[in-house]
Amino acid sequence: MSSSNGNGAEPQLVVVTGGRSGIGLACAERFRSEGAEVVTLDLNDPDNPVDVTDENAVQAAFTALSRPPDVLVVSAGVGGGGLIVDVPLQEWRRVMSVNLDGAFLCIQAAARMMTKAGRGAIVAVSSFNDRWPLHTFGPYCASKAGLSMLTRVAALELGAYNIRVNAVAPGSIDTPLTAMGLQIPAVAQALADRTPLAGRVGRPEEVADVVAFLASDAARWVTGETIVIDGGQLLMGEPDVAVVAGMVSVPQR
C-alpha cells in the first residue's frame, strides 16, 4: 500500500472502526506501519469513545476529520445470539445495530466525503458466516450476510465516483470475540481439524494484510468483492461450535 493519498503531499488518512482490538487493531497497526495517518472510531477508546450505532456520533466523528478519508475500514462488530426460538428481540437488535446499522452509518458518512473528493476505498470486515450457518448464531450470521450485500450495493453506487468497496470474510480468527470458544479444547481441536492450511485458526494480522491489499492501488480494478480468509475452512465446513461445545443438542430425527 502507498502511504501517500496520491497527491504526494500528505499521508493517507485511514479511518478504522473497532480499531482498538482484534482485527480492527491489526488493521490500524498495519496502516500505521505503512506511514498512514489512522483515526480509530471505537466505543472502547478511553480518550474519544465513538458509538457507531449513534448517527449523530458517527457524523460528528467524520466531520471532525481534517479531510476526506482515503480509506475506511469497517471492523466494529459484536457476537451473540441464541437459538431462533429463544433469542430475544432485544438481542437480535443489539447485534444488528452494531454489525449492520453501524456499518451502514459509517459507510454512508465516509461516502459522502469521498464522493466530493472523487476517490476512496472502503473495506468492510464481514465473515464467512455470511454464507455458513451455525446454531445460535442467527443474528450474527444474518448481520454479516447483510453487510456483504451492502458492500456490493455500495460498490455499484459509488464506482462512478472512483470509490471502491470490498469486504473480507474471515473464518475463525484468534480475537477477543472468539477467545472464549477457543478456550474450550473440543472447539479448538475441531477448528484445527477442519482447517487445511496449517491446522490452526487465523491471526488478526493475516486479515489485515488482505484489507491493506484491497485498500491499495494493487487492487485498483477490484470492487464489490468479498474475499474469504479462512485457511481453507470452508472447503471442509466450519464445525458447529455451539454443538461441539455442548451448548445445544440437535434433536434426533
C-alpha positions, 0 to 999 in steps of 0.5 A, a space after each residue: 500500500 502507498 502511504 501517500 493519498 496520491 497527491 504526494 503531499 500528505 499521508 493517507 488518512 485511514 479511518 478504522 472502526 473497532 480499531 482498538 482490538 482484534 482485527 480492527 487493531 491489526 488493521 490500524 497497526 498495519 496502516 500505521 506501519 505503512 506511514 498512514 495517518 489512522 483515526 480509530 472510531 471505537 466505543 472502547 477508546 478511553 480518550 474519544 469513545 465513538 458509538 457507531 450505532 449513534 448517527 449523530 456520533 458517527 457524523 460528528 466523528 467524520 466531520 471532525 476529520 481534517 479531510 476526506 478519508 482515503 480509506 475506511 475500514 469497517 471492523 466494529 462488530 459484536 457476537 451473540 445470539 441464541 437459538 431462533 426460538 429463544 433469542 430475544 428481540 432485544 438481542 437480535 437488535 443489539 447485534 444488528 445495530 452494531 454489525 449492520 446499522 453501524 456499518 451502514 452509518 459509517 459507510 454512508 458518512 465516509 461516502 459522502 466525503 469521498 464522493 466530493 473528493 472523487 476517490 476512496 476505498 472502503 473495506 468492510 470486515 464481514 465473515 464467512 458466516 455470511 454464507 455458513 450457518 451455525 446454531 445460535 448464531 442467527 443474528 450474527 450470521 444474518 448481520 454479516 450476510 447483510 453487510 456483504 450485500 451492502 458492500 456490493 450495493 455500495 460498490 455499484 453506487 459509488 464506482 462512478 465516483 472512483 470509490 471502491 468497496 470490498 469486504 473480507 470474510 474471515 473464518 475463525 480468527 484468534 480475537 477477543 470475540 472468539 477467545 472464549 470458544 477457543 478456550 474450550 479444547 473440543 472447539 479448538 481441536 475441531 477448528 484445527 481439524 477442519 482447517 487445511 492450511 496449517 491446522 490452526 485458526 487465523 491471526 488478526 494480522 493475516 486479515 489485515 494484510 488482505 484489507 491493506 491489499 484491497 485498500 491499495 492501488 494493487 487492487 485498483 480494478 477490484 470492487 464489490 468483492 468479498 474475499 474469504 480468509 479462512 485457511 481453507 475452512 470452508 472447503 471442509 465446513 466450519 464445525 458447529 461450535 455451539 454443538 461441539 461445545 455442548 451448548 445445544 443438542 440437535 434433536 434426533 430425527 
